[in-house]
């Protein structure tokens, strides 16, 4: 029971202090779940985040659900998901009561501009950390580069990109295995 409460509180703390959605939460997930708690490795978090992008729903919720399941099974998945969803639901209810009346106020606009810049920096920082763990050799660099170009310039669906990268990884593994046989 204590572990489920800790899962709930950890994900509630992450979602209460993070703005910007699933990609913006990734550095918070990495810091809390990998560095502080040791519940996951960097590689496991990367894998769960990749799977979360391929499944229907919100990436951050999917990631929390997968992380909770990985650490405590179904009850952990429920605790992590509930923890992740509770603060934003409460915050959105409060903000929605006031936002539209003040949305165009210059102070609100400046605050939102600062938050957006901060979120971008956090995503880049997390990406650099994860890049160092995931891009280990020339083949993985080529997959990274190809996916980056297709996502940034062509705008392909993240789900297609993740599935395509998985297929390339399987083909590469089969070719390497065949070469060793």
OpenMM code with the backbone's topology and positions (N, CA, C; nanometers):
from openmm import Vec3, app, unit

residues = "UNK UNK UNK UNK UNK UNK UNK UNK UNK UNK UNK UNK UNK UNK UNK UNK UNK UNK UNK UNK UNK UNK UNK UNK UNK UNK UNK UNK UNK UNK UNK UNK UNK UNK UNK UNK UNK UNK UNK UNK UNK UNK UNK UNK UNK UNK UNK UNK UNK UNK UNK UNK UNK UNK UNK UNK UNK UNK UNK UNK UNK UNK UNK UNK UNK UNK UNK UNK UNK UNK UNK UNK UNK UNK UNK UNK UNK UNK UNK UNK UNK UNK UNK UNK UNK UNK UNK UNK UNK UNK UNK UNK UNK UNK UNK UNK UNK UNK UNK UNK UNK UNK UNK UNK UNK UNK UNK UNK UNK UNK UNK UNK UNK UNK UNK UNK UNK UNK UNK UNK UNK UNK UNK UNK UNK UNK UNK UNK UNK UNK UNK UNK UNK UNK UNK UNK UNK UNK UNK UNK UNK UNK UNK UNK UNK UNK UNK UNK UNK UNK UNK UNK UNK UNK UNK UNK UNK UNK UNK UNK UNK UNK UNK UNK UNK UNK UNK UNK UNK UNK UNK UNK UNK UNK UNK UNK UNK UNK UNK UNK UNK".split()
positions = [
    Vec3(0.0817, -0.1202, 0.0000),
    Vec3(0.0000, 0.0000, 0.0000),
    Vec3(0.0858, 0.1263, 0.0000),
    Vec3(0.1946, 0.1230, 0.0754),
    Vec3(0.2810, 0.2413, 0.0830),
    Vec3(0.3408, 0.2738, -0.0528),
    Vec3(0.3780, 0.1718, -0.1285),
    Vec3(0.4370, 0.1942, -0.2605),
    Vec3(0.3349, 0.2580, -0.3548),
    Vec3(0.2089, 0.2170, -0.3470),
    Vec3(0.1051, 0.2765, -0.4326),
    Vec3(0.0850, 0.4229, -0.3963),
    Vec3(0.0858, 0.4527, -0.2670),
    Vec3(0.0724, 0.5923, -0.2236),
    Vec3(0.1920, 0.6732, -0.2728),
    Vec3(0.3104, 0.6150, -0.2653),
    Vec3(0.4299, 0.6837, -0.3140),
    Vec3(0.4229, 0.7060, -0.4655),
    Vec3(0.3730, 0.6072, -0.5393),
    Vec3(0.3524, 0.6248, -0.6838),
    Vec3(0.2544, 0.7387, -0.7100),
    Vec3(0.1408, 0.7363, -0.6401),
    Vec3(0.0403, 0.8409, -0.6571),
    Vec3(0.1020, 0.9780, -0.6294),
    Vec3(0.1683, 0.9928, -0.5158),
    Vec3(0.2239, 1.1223, -0.4765),
    Vec3(0.3366, 1.1676, -0.5696),
    Vec3(0.4182, 1.0742, -0.6154),
    Vec3(0.5269, 1.1092, -0.7077),
    Vec3(0.4710, 1.1637, -0.8383),
    Vec3(0.3741, 1.0944, -0.8962),
    Vec3(0.3165, 1.1399, -1.0222),
    Vec3(0.2317, 1.2658, -1.0036),
    Vec3(0.1685, 1.2794, -0.8883),
    Vec3(0.0936, 1.4025, -0.8596),
    Vec3(0.1893, 1.5206, -0.8499),
    Vec3(0.3021, 1.5015, -0.7842),
    Vec3(0.4032, 1.6081, -0.7722),
    Vec3(0.4578, 1.6467, -0.9090),
    Vec3(0.4850, 1.5469, -0.9933),
    Vec3(0.5355, 1.5748, -1.1276),
    Vec3(0.4327, 1.6569, -1.2053),
    Vec3(0.3097, 1.6112, -1.2065),
    Vec3(0.2100, 1.6801, -1.2896),
    Vec3(0.1715, 1.8169, -1.2325),
    Vec3(0.1823, 1.8344, -1.1018),
    Vec3(0.1500, 1.9639, -1.0417),
    Vec3(0.2582, 2.0677, -1.0699),
    Vec3(0.3796, 2.0220, -1.0980),
    Vec3(0.4909, 2.1164, -1.1154),
    Vec3(0.5388, 2.1251, -1.2589),
    Vec3(0.4685, 2.0632, -1.3506),
    Vec3(0.5156, 2.0571, -1.4889),
    Vec3(0.4099, 2.1117, -1.5829),
    Vec3(0.4547, 2.1904, -1.6791),
    Vec3(0.3651, 2.2463, -1.7794),
    Vec3(0.4135, 2.2025, -1.9161),
    Vec3(0.3211, 2.1737, -2.0075),
    Vec3(0.3601, 2.1489, -2.1445),
    Vec3(0.3323, 2.0104, -2.1975),
    Vec3(0.2797, 1.9191, -2.1198),
    Vec3(0.2422, 1.7894, -2.1740),
    Vec3(0.3504, 1.6839, -2.1643),
    Vec3(0.3300, 1.5766, -2.2408),
    Vec3(0.4126, 1.4563, -2.2309),
    Vec3(0.5605, 1.4765, -2.2553),
    Vec3(0.5948, 1.5540, -2.3564),
    Vec3(0.7361, 1.5765, -2.3853),
    Vec3(0.8001, 1.6628, -2.2775),
    Vec3(0.7260, 1.7592, -2.2272),
    Vec3(0.7791, 1.8454, -2.1221),
    Vec3(0.7950, 1.7692, -1.9910),
    Vec3(0.7149, 1.6641, -1.9708),
    Vec3(0.7238, 1.5864, -1.8476),
    Vec3(0.8409, 1.4887, -1.8492),
    Vec3(0.8930, 1.4596, -1.9654),
    Vec3(0.9989, 1.3597, -1.9753),
    Vec3(1.1185, 1.3895, -1.8836),
    Vec3(1.1700, 1.5136, -1.8781),
    Vec3(1.2806, 1.5367, -1.7852),
    Vec3(1.2411, 1.5174, -1.6393),
    Vec3(1.1160, 1.5479, -1.6057),
    Vec3(1.0691, 1.5271, -1.4692),
    Vec3(1.0590, 1.3774, -1.4391),
    Vec3(1.0067, 1.3012, -1.5346),
    Vec3(1.0020, 1.1554, -1.5189),
    Vec3(1.1435, 1.1004, -1.5007),
    Vec3(1.2350, 1.1478, -1.5824),
    Vec3(1.3725, 1.0983, -1.5774),
    Vec3(1.4348, 1.1282, -1.4414),
    Vec3(1.4169, 1.2516, -1.3938),
    Vec3(1.4763, 1.2905, -1.2660),
    Vec3(1.4140, 1.2128, -1.1495),
    Vec3(1.2823, 1.2039, -1.1463),
    Vec3(1.2137, 1.1403, -1.0342),
    Vec3(1.2236, 0.9879, -1.0372),
    Vec3(1.1900, 0.9287, -1.1529),
    Vec3(1.1756, 0.7831, -1.1595),
    Vec3(1.3079, 0.7108, -1.1770),
    Vec3(1.4033, 0.7763, -1.2432),
    Vec3(1.5330, 0.7134, -1.2676),
    Vec3(1.6349, 0.7574, -1.1635),
    Vec3(1.6575, 0.8892, -1.1547),
    Vec3(1.7650, 0.9396, -1.0692),
    Vec3(1.7317, 0.9333, -0.9203),
    Vec3(1.6129, 0.9798, -0.8812),
    Vec3(1.5798, 0.9855, -0.7384),
    Vec3(1.5287, 0.8528, -0.6835),
    Vec3(1.4297, 0.7941, -0.7499),
    Vec3(1.3637, 0.6748, -0.6960),
    Vec3(1.4316, 0.5447, -0.7382),
    Vec3(1.4960, 0.5459, -0.8551),
    Vec3(1.5577, 0.4236, -0.9049),
    Vec3(1.4581, 0.3172, -0.9461),
    Vec3(1.3341, 0.3576, -0.9743),
    Vec3(1.2308, 0.2624, -1.0136),
    Vec3(1.2525, 0.2127, -1.1559),
    Vec3(1.3143, 0.2950, -1.2390),
    Vec3(1.3387, 0.2609, -1.3793),
    Vec3(1.4816, 0.2978, -1.4159),
    Vec3(1.5302, 0.2370, -1.5217),
    Vec3(1.6570, 0.2808, -1.5807),
    Vec3(1.6242, 0.3811, -1.6916),
    Vec3(1.7256, 0.4531, -1.7384),
    Vec3(1.7049, 0.5449, -1.8505),
    Vec3(1.6491, 0.4707, -1.9708),
    Vec3(1.7021, 0.3507, -1.9953),
    Vec3(1.6594, 0.2721, -2.1103),
    Vec3(1.5130, 0.2303, -2.0972),
    Vec3(1.4736, 0.1879, -1.9763),
    Vec3(1.3339, 0.1498, -1.9548),
    Vec3(1.2411, 0.2696, -1.9752),
    Vec3(1.2805, 0.3856, -1.9223),
    Vec3(1.1982, 0.5050, -1.9403),
    Vec3(1.1859, 0.5404, -2.0880),
    Vec3(1.2958, 0.5328, -2.1602),
    Vec3(1.2907, 0.5586, -2.3050),
    Vec3(1.1959, 0.4620, -2.3743),
    Vec3(1.2059, 0.3351, -2.3395),
    Vec3(1.1193, 0.2347, -2.4015),
    Vec3(0.9723, 0.2615, -2.3695),
    Vec3(0.9429, 0.2894, -2.2427),
    Vec3(0.8042, 0.3143, -2.2030),
    Vec3(0.7501, 0.4412, -2.2692),
    Vec3(0.8334, 0.5430, -2.2804),
    Vec3(0.7903, 0.6678, -2.3449),
    Vec3(0.7655, 0.6443, -2.4942),
    Vec3(0.8486, 0.5623, -2.5566),
    Vec3(0.8288, 0.5304, -2.6985),
    Vec3(0.6992, 0.4533, -2.7195),
    Vec3(0.6728, 0.3573, -2.6332),
    Vec3(0.5482, 0.2808, -2.6432),
    Vec3(0.4287, 0.3730, -2.6181),
    Vec3(0.4428, 0.4648, -2.5229),
    Vec3(0.3346, 0.5583, -2.4915),
    Vec3(0.2985, 0.6449, -2.6120),
    Vec3(0.3971, 0.6743, -2.6962),
    Vec3(0.3706, 0.7541, -2.8157),
    Vec3(0.2931, 0.6752, -2.9204),
    Vec3(0.3072, 0.5441, -2.9184),
    Vec3(0.2427, 0.4592, -3.0191),
    Vec3(0.1026, 0.4154, -2.9794),
    Vec3(0.0676, 0.4348, -2.8544),
    Vec3(-0.0631, 0.3883, -2.8088),
    Vec3(-0.1608, 0.5053, -2.8035),
    Vec3(-0.2889, 0.4766, -2.8184),
    Vec3(-0.3884, 0.5846, -2.8152),
    Vec3(-0.3886, 0.6554, -2.6801),
    Vec3(-0.4122, 0.7837, -2.6827),
    Vec3(-0.4223, 0.8603, -2.5597),
    Vec3(-0.3122, 0.9627, -2.5449),
    Vec3(-0.3105, 1.0246, -2.4302),
    Vec3(-0.2159, 1.1311, -2.3979),
    Vec3(-0.0825, 1.0675, -2.3581),
    Vec3(0.0256, 1.1156, -2.4166),
    Vec3(0.1575, 1.0550, -2.3947),
    Vec3(0.1948, 1.0522, -2.2465),
    Vec3(0.1742, 1.1612, -2.1754),
    Vec3(0.2131, 1.1643, -2.0341),
    Vec3(0.1317, 1.0654, -1.9511),
    Vec3(0.0037, 1.0548, -1.9798),
    Vec3(-0.0813, 0.9605, -1.9067),
    Vec3(-0.0391, 0.8172, -1.9395),
    Vec3(-0.0157, 0.7904, -2.0669),
    Vec3(0.0291, 0.6565, -2.1064),
    Vec3(0.1617, 0.6222, -2.0402),
    Vec3(0.2544, 0.7181, -2.0389),
    Vec3(0.3851, 0.6936, -1.9766),
    Vec3(0.3681, 0.6652, -1.8282),
    Vec3(0.2873, 0.7442, -1.7598),
    Vec3(0.2640, 0.7215, -1.6169),
    Vec3(0.2026, 0.5840, -1.5933),
    Vec3(0.1057, 0.5482, -1.6763),
    Vec3(0.0400, 0.4186, -1.6620),
    Vec3(0.1401, 0.3051, -1.6800),
    Vec3(0.2231, 0.3148, -1.7848),
    Vec3(0.3240, 0.2110, -1.8094),
    Vec3(0.4274, 0.2051, -1.6971),
    Vec3(0.4693, 0.3221, -1.6477),
    Vec3(0.5673, 0.3245, -1.5387),
    Vec3(0.5086, 0.2631, -1.4117),
    Vec3(0.3842, 0.2995, -1.3808),
    Vec3(0.3192, 0.2415, -1.2637),
    Vec3(0.3038, 0.0914, -1.2761),
    Vec3(0.2665, 0.0458, -1.3954),
    Vec3(0.2521, -0.0981, -1.4180),
    Vec3(0.3871, -0.1683, -1.4038),
    Vec3(0.4911, -0.1066, -1.4560),
    Vec3(0.6262, -0.1665, -1.4502),
    Vec3(0.6733, -0.1832, -1.3062),
    Vec3(0.6352, -0.0892, -1.2199),
    Vec3(0.6836, -0.0954, -1.0824),
    Vec3(0.5924, -0.1729, -0.9881),
    Vec3(0.4578, -0.1705, -1.0125),
    Vec3(0.3649, -0.2320, -0.9174),
    Vec3(0.2469, -0.3022, -0.9824),
    Vec3(0.2544, -0.3318, -1.1109),
    Vec3(0.1447, -0.4026, -1.1747),
    Vec3(0.0232, -0.3135, -1.1982),
    Vec3(-0.0947, -0.3766, -1.2063),
    Vec3(-0.2173, -0.3039, -1.2388),
    Vec3(-0.2481, -0.1971, -1.1336),
    Vec3(-0.2352, -0.2307, -1.0068),
    Vec3(-0.2646, -0.1317, -0.9025),
    Vec3(-0.1657, -0.0154, -0.9088),
    Vec3(-0.0426, -0.0410, -0.9463),
    Vec3(0.0551, 0.0662, -0.9645),
    Vec3(0.0208, 0.1543, -1.0830),
    Vec3(-0.0281, 0.0910, -1.1906),
    Vec3(-0.0703, 0.1676, -1.3080),
    Vec3(-0.1846, 0.2610, -1.2714),
    Vec3(-0.2808, 0.2108, -1.1940),
    Vec3(-0.3936, 0.2936, -1.1518),
    Vec3(-0.3484, 0.4068, -1.0598),
    Vec3(-0.2593, 0.3771, -0.9664),
    Vec3(-0.2110, 0.4795, -0.8729),
    Vec3(-0.1329, 0.5883, -0.9466),
    Vec3(-0.0437, 0.5489, -1.0365),
    Vec3(0.0367, 0.6468, -1.1112),
    Vec3(-0.0516, 0.7333, -1.2010),
    Vec3(-0.1469, 0.6701, -1.2669),
    Vec3(-0.2369, 0.7438, -1.3562),
    Vec3(-0.3239, 0.8406, -1.2766),
    Vec3(-0.3798, 0.7946, -1.1662),
    Vec3(-0.4618, 0.8831, -1.0823),
    Vec3(-0.3780, 0.9981, -1.0275),
    Vec3(-0.2560, 0.9684, -0.9866),
    Vec3(-0.1677, 1.0738, -0.9366),
    Vec3(-0.1366, 1.1769, -1.0434),
    Vec3(-0.1111, 1.1300, -1.1649),
    Vec3(-0.0785, 1.2216, -1.2737),
    Vec3(-0.1978, 1.3086, -1.3110),
    Vec3(-0.3181, 1.2531, -1.3055),
    Vec3(-0.4365, 1.3258, -1.3516),
    Vec3(-0.4981, 1.4194, -1.2471),
    Vec3(-0.4828, 1.3899, -1.1201),
    Vec3(-0.5515, 1.4675, -1.0173),
    Vec3(-0.5117, 1.6161, -1.0154),
    Vec3(-0.3843, 1.6511, -1.0046),
    Vec3(-0.3511, 1.7949, -1.0011),
    Vec3(-0.3962, 1.8730, -1.1252),
    Vec3(-0.3724, 1.8224, -1.2483),
    Vec3(-0.4167, 1.9018, -1.3621),
    Vec3(-0.5679, 1.9220, -1.3679),
    Vec3(-0.6433, 1.8206, -1.3273),
    Vec3(-0.7889, 1.8366, -1.3273),
    Vec3(-0.8289, 1.9486, -1.2319),
    Vec3(-0.7712, 1.9482, -1.1130),
    Vec3(-0.8026, 2.0532, -1.0158),
    Vec3(-0.7550, 2.1902, -1.0647),
    Vec3(-0.6344, 2.1958, -1.1178),
    Vec3(-0.5784, 2.3222, -1.1662),
    Vec3(-0.6607, 2.3765, -1.2827),
    Vec3(-0.6965, 2.2904, -1.3767),
    Vec3(-0.7733, 2.3340, -1.4931),
    Vec3(-0.9112, 2.3847, -1.4503),
    Vec3(-0.9738, 2.3188, -1.3547),
    Vec3(-1.1035, 2.3661, -1.3058),
    Vec3(-1.0920, 2.5069, -1.2471),
    Vec3(-0.9869, 2.5298, -1.1709),
    Vec3(-0.9669, 2.6621, -1.1104),
    Vec3(-0.9338, 2.7668, -1.2162),
    Vec3(-0.8388, 2.7334, -1.3041),
    Vec3(-0.7980, 2.8298, -1.4066),
    Vec3(-0.9120, 2.8617, -1.5023),
    Vec3(-0.9891, 2.7611, -1.5391),
    Vec3(-1.0959, 2.7847, -1.6367),
    Vec3(-1.1987, 2.8844, -1.5850),
    Vec3(-1.2118, 2.8945, -1.4559),
    Vec3(-1.3057, 2.9898, -1.3982),
    Vec3(-1.2596, 3.1346, -1.4194),
    Vec3(-1.1281, 3.1552, -1.4360),
    Vec3(-1.0745, 3.2907, -1.4444),
    Vec3(-1.0012, 3.3234, -1.5741),
    Vec3(-0.9520, 3.2223, -1.6453),
    Vec3(-0.8583, 3.2459, -1.7558),
    Vec3(-0.9124, 3.3393, -1.8625),
    Vec3(-1.0297, 3.3113, -1.9140),
    Vec3(-1.0788, 3.3891, -2.0285),
    Vec3(-1.0999, 3.5354, -1.9942),
    Vec3(-1.1265, 3.5635, -1.8700),
    Vec3(-1.1440, 3.7036, -1.8302),
    Vec3(-1.0115, 3.7795, -1.8318),
    Vec3(-0.8995, 3.7060, -1.8153),
    Vec3(-0.7689, 3.7704, -1.8039),
    Vec3(-0.6679, 3.7245, -1.9098),
    Vec3(-0.7089, 3.6430, -2.0035),
    Vec3(-0.6167, 3.5819, -2.1001),
    Vec3(-0.5370, 3.6834, -2.1804),
    Vec3(-0.5958, 3.7959, -2.2125),
    Vec3(-0.5273, 3.8962, -2.2943),
    Vec3(-0.4480, 3.9972, -2.2120),
    Vec3(-0.4508, 3.9827, -2.0827),
    Vec3(-0.3760, 4.0751, -1.9971),
    Vec3(-0.2263, 4.0592, -2.0261),
    Vec3(-0.1541, 4.1707, -2.0432),
    Vec3(-0.0106, 4.1622, -2.0776),
    Vec3(0.0718, 4.0793, -1.9787),
    Vec3(0.0425, 4.0889, -1.8508),
    Vec3(0.1195, 4.0112, -1.7523),
    Vec3(0.0995, 3.8605, -1.7731),
    Vec3(-0.0222, 3.8212, -1.8027),
    Vec3(-0.0511, 3.6796, -1.8281),
    Vec3(0.0217, 3.6349, -1.9547),
    Vec3(0.0184, 3.7165, -2.0576),
    Vec3(0.0863, 3.6828, -2.1836),
    Vec3(0.2367, 3.6695, -2.1629),
    Vec3(0.2962, 3.7589, -2.0847),
    Vec3(0.4401, 3.7514, -2.0575),
    Vec3(0.4739, 3.6271, -1.9742),
    Vec3(0.3903, 3.5976, -1.8773),
    Vec3(0.4136, 3.4779, -1.7956),
    Vec3(0.4076, 3.3523, -1.8817),
    Vec3(0.3090, 3.3435, -1.9708),
    Vec3(0.2966, 3.2271, -2.0581),
    Vec3(0.4145, 3.2166, -2.1546),
    Vec3(0.4641, 3.3302, -2.2022),
    Vec3(0.5815, 3.3283, -2.2904),
    Vec3(0.7023, 3.2720, -2.2162),
    Vec3(0.7199, 3.3105, -2.0904),
    Vec3(0.8302, 3.2575, -2.0101),
    Vec3(0.8169, 3.1083, -1.9856),
    Vec3(0.6955, 3.0641, -1.9565),
    Vec3(0.6710, 2.9207, -1.9333),
    Vec3(0.6999, 2.8410, -2.0604),
    Vec3(0.6566, 2.8904, -2.1770),
    Vec3(0.6824, 2.8196, -2.3029),
    Vec3(0.8326, 2.8073, -2.3291),
    Vec3(0.9081, 2.9140, -2.3046),
    Vec3(1.0531, 2.9087, -2.3245),
    Vec3(1.1175, 2.8083, -2.2290),
    Vec3(1.0713, 2.8070, -2.1054),
    Vec3(1.1236, 2.7127, -2.0059),
    Vec3(1.0958, 2.5690, -2.0480),
    Vec3(0.9754, 2.5422, -2.0939),
    Vec3(0.9389, 2.4067, -2.1368),
    Vec3(1.0279, 2.3619, -2.2522),
    Vec3(1.0525, 2.4502, -2.3470),
    Vec3(1.1411, 2.4157, -2.4605),
    Vec3(1.2805, 2.3792, -2.4104),
    Vec3(1.3335, 2.4581, -2.3175),
    Vec3(1.4669, 2.4297, -2.2635),
    Vec3(1.4697, 2.2956, -2.1908),
    Vec3(1.3661, 2.2653, -2.1139),
    Vec3(1.3602, 2.1373, -2.0422),
    Vec3(1.3530, 2.0195, -2.1392),
    Vec3(1.2774, 2.0354, -2.2468),
    Vec3(1.2678, 1.9286, -2.3463),
    Vec3(1.4032, 1.9061, -2.4121),
    Vec3(1.4723, 2.0133, -2.4478),
    Vec3(1.6040, 2.0007, -2.5105),
    Vec3(1.7023, 1.9348, -2.4144),
    Vec3(1.7008, 1.9760, -2.2883),
    Vec3(1.7896, 1.9162, -2.1886),
    Vec3(1.7639, 1.7668, -2.1747),
    Vec3(1.6386, 1.7292, -2.1652),
    Vec3(1.6033, 1.5879, -2.1551),
    Vec3(1.6446, 1.5124, -2.2798),
    Vec3(1.6249, 1.5737, -2.3949),
    Vec3(1.6614, 1.5100, -2.5214),
    Vec3(1.8108, 1.4826, -2.5272),
    Vec3(1.8910, 1.5779, -2.4826),
    Vec3(2.0367, 1.5595, -2.4836),
    Vec3(2.0752, 1.4422, -2.3927),
    Vec3(2.0157, 1.4362, -2.2728),
    Vec3(2.0456, 1.3252, -2.1807),
    Vec3(2.0060, 1.1914, -2.2421),
    Vec3(1.8867, 1.1856, -2.2993),
    Vec3(1.8381, 1.0609, -2.3564),
    Vec3(1.9146, 1.0235, -2.4828),
    Vec3(1.9550, 1.1233, -2.5602),
    Vec3(2.0347, 1.0990, -2.6805),
    Vec3(2.1624, 1.0228, -2.6442),
    Vec3(2.2269, 1.0651, -2.5378),
    Vec3(2.3528, 1.0016, -2.4953),
    Vec3(2.3325, 0.8548, -2.4579),
    Vec3(2.2124, 0.8209, -2.4101),
    Vec3(2.1836, 0.6820, -2.3712),
    Vec3(2.1334, 0.5977, -2.4882),
    Vec3(2.0670, 0.6612, -2.5853),
    Vec3(1.9985, 0.5855, -2.6904),
    Vec3(2.0772, 0.5764, -2.8204),
    Vec3(2.1549, 0.6778, -2.8515),
    Vec3(2.2271, 0.6803, -2.9788),
    Vec3(2.3704, 0.6354, -2.9494),
    Vec3(2.3931, 0.5056, -2.9712),
    Vec3(2.5165, 0.4432, -2.9260),
    Vec3(2.6170, 0.4151, -3.0370),
    Vec3(2.5705, 0.4142, -3.1621),
    Vec3(2.6582, 0.3774, -3.2723),
    Vec3(2.6040, 0.4396, -3.4016),
    Vec3(2.6721, 0.4109, -3.5121),
    Vec3(2.6312, 0.4696, -3.6397),
    Vec3(2.4891, 0.4295, -3.6797),
    Vec3(2.4494, 0.3022, -3.6706),
    Vec3(2.3113, 0.2678, -3.7088),
    Vec3(2.2054, 0.3423, -3.6260),
    Vec3(2.2254, 0.3526, -3.4944),
    Vec3(2.1260, 0.4240, -3.4141),
    Vec3(2.1304, 0.5742, -3.4429),
    Vec3(2.2479, 0.6267, -3.4754),
    Vec3(2.2555, 0.7680, -3.5155),
    Vec3(2.1788, 0.7909, -3.6456),
    Vec3(2.1917, 0.6987, -3.7400),
    Vec3(2.1207, 0.7136, -3.8674),
    Vec3(1.9688, 0.7063, -3.8483),
    Vec3(1.9243, 0.6179, -3.7595),
    Vec3(1.7815, 0.6121, -3.7278),
    Vec3(1.7383, 0.7444, -3.6645),
    Vec3(1.8174, 0.7923, -3.5680),
    Vec3(1.7879, 0.9199, -3.5029),
    Vec3(1.7768, 1.0327, -3.6050),
    Vec3(1.8753, 1.0437, -3.6920),
    Vec3(1.8782, 1.1507, -3.7914),
    Vec3(1.7601, 1.1415, -3.8875),
    Vec3(1.7311, 1.0216, -3.9333),
    Vec3(1.6188, 1.0017, -4.0262),
    Vec3(1.4862, 1.0386, -3.9604),
    Vec3(1.4656, 0.9913, -3.8384),
    Vec3(1.3408, 1.0208, -3.7682),
    Vec3(1.3303, 1.1706, -3.7403),
    Vec3(1.4413, 1.2318, -3.7024),
    Vec3(1.4393, 1.3761, -3.6768),
    Vec3(1.3973, 1.4536, -3.8010),
    Vec3(1.4567, 1.4196, -3.9149),
    Vec3(1.4235, 1.4885, -4.0401),
    Vec3(1.2776, 1.4639, -4.0779),
    Vec3(1.2336, 1.3385, -4.0680),
    Vec3(1.0948, 1.3071, -4.1045),
    Vec3(0.9942, 1.3737, -4.0105),
    Vec3(1.0288, 1.3849, -3.8838),
    Vec3(0.9376, 1.4492, -3.7887),
    Vec3(0.9385, 1.6012, -3.8066),
    Vec3(1.0579, 1.6586, -3.8177),
    Vec3(1.0695, 1.8044, -3.8217),
    Vec3(1.0302, 1.8633, -3.9564),
    Vec3(1.0658, 1.7967, -4.0649),
    Vec3(1.0445, 1.8552, -4.1972),
    Vec3(0.9237, 1.7994, -4.2709),
    Vec3(0.8946, 1.6720, -4.2508),
    Vec3(0.7849, 1.6091, -4.3234),
    Vec3(0.6579, 1.6063, -4.2387),
    Vec3(0.6751, 1.5967, -4.1070),
    Vec3(0.5603, 1.5962, -4.0184),
    Vec3(0.4904, 1.4624, -4.0067),
    Vec3(0.5650, 1.3536, -4.0245),
    Vec3(0.5044, 1.2210, -4.0097),
    Vec3(0.4565, 1.1974, -3.8674),
    Vec3(0.3590, 1.1123, -3.8536),
    Vec3(0.3033, 1.0765, -3.7241),
    Vec3(0.4107, 1.0126, -3.6352),
    Vec3(0.4182, 1.0536, -3.5072),
    Vec3(0.5131, 0.9902, -3.4161),
    Vec3(0.4935, 0.8388, -3.4072),
    Vec3(0.3711, 0.7939, -3.4128),
    Vec3(0.3462, 0.6492, -3.4062),
    Vec3(0.4098, 0.5789, -3.5251),
    Vec3(0.3951, 0.6352, -3.6447),
    Vec3(0.4586, 0.5760, -3.7630),
    Vec3(0.6098, 0.5778, -3.7514),
    Vec3(0.6636, 0.6868, -3.6991),
    Vec3(0.8083, 0.6969, -3.6849),
    Vec3(0.8622, 0.5933, -3.5858),
    Vec3(0.7918, 0.5765, -3.4742),
    Vec3(0.8368, 0.4782, -3.3744),
    Vec3(0.8256, 0.3370, -3.4312),
    Vec3(0.7156, 0.3063, -3.4982),
    Vec3(0.6997, 0.1736, -3.5575),
    Vec3(0.8041, 0.1496, -3.6672),
    Vec3(0.8290, 0.2519, -3.7491),
    Vec3(0.9311, 0.2393, -3.8534),
    Vec3(1.0694, 0.2179, -3.7943),
    Vec3(1.1021, 0.2921, -3.6892),
    Vec3(1.2323, 0.2761, -3.6240),
    Vec3(1.2453, 0.1370, -3.5622),
    Vec3(1.1367, 0.0861, -3.5050),
    Vec3(1.1390, -0.0504, -3.4501),
    Vec3(1.1643, -0.1513, -3.5609),
    Vec3(1.0990, -0.1324, -3.6743),
    Vec3(1.1190, -0.2237, -3.7881),
    Vec3(1.2635, -0.2189, -3.8366),
    Vec3(1.3192, -0.0996, -3.8451),
    Vec3(1.4597, -0.0858, -3.8874),
    Vec3(1.5508, -0.1572, -3.7873),
    Vec3(1.5219, -0.1410, -3.6574),
    Vec3(1.6024, -0.2093, -3.5557),
    Vec3(1.5955, -0.3604, -3.5697),
    Vec3(1.4777, -0.4129, -3.5990),
    Vec3(1.4628, -0.5581, -3.6178),
    Vec3(1.5381, -0.6062, -3.7416),
    Vec3(1.5275, -0.5307, -3.8504),
    Vec3(1.5986, -0.5673, -3.9733),
    Vec3(1.7483, -0.5627, -3.9487),
    Vec3(1.7954, -0.4590, -3.8832),
    Vec3(1.9386, -0.4468, -3.8541),
    Vec3(1.9877, -0.5652, -3.7695),
    Vec3(1.9087, -0.6017, -3.6677),
    Vec3(1.9465, -0.7148, -3.5819),
    Vec3(1.9510, -0.8443, -3.6624),
    Vec3(1.8555, -0.8631, -3.7531),
    Vec3(1.8531, -0.9832, -3.8359),
    Vec3(1.9735, -0.9877, -3.9287),
    Vec3(2.0099, -0.8743, -3.9854),
    Vec3(2.1267, -0.8687, -4.0756),
    Vec3(2.2534, -0.8987, -3.9976),
    Vec3(2.2675, -0.8429, -3.8796),
    Vec3(2.3864, -0.8692, -3.7962),
    Vec3(2.3938, -1.0152, -3.7564),
    Vec3(2.2799, -1.0742, -3.7234),
    Vec3(2.2763, -1.2145, -3.6837),
    Vec3(2.3144, -1.3036, -3.8009),
    Vec3(2.2640, -1.2683, -3.9190),
    Vec3(2.2946, -1.3453, -4.0395),
    Vec3(2.4433, -1.3369, -4.0734),
    Vec3(2.5002, -1.2191, -4.0526),
    Vec3(2.6436, -1.1996, -4.0809),
    Vec3(2.7335, -1.2794, -3.9888),
    Vec3(2.6856, -1.3063, -3.8665),
    Vec3(2.7636, -1.3821, -3.7689),
    Vec3(2.7472, -1.5323, -3.7870),
    Vec3(2.6406, -1.5732, -3.8563),
    Vec3(2.6136, -1.7169, -3.8722),
    Vec3(2.7057, -1.7819, -3.9712),
] * unit.nanometer
topology = app.Topology()
chain = topology.addChain("A")
for resn in residues:
    res = topology.addResidue(resn, chain)
    for name in ("N", "CA", "C"):
        topology.addAtom(name, app.Element.getBySymbol(name[0]), res)
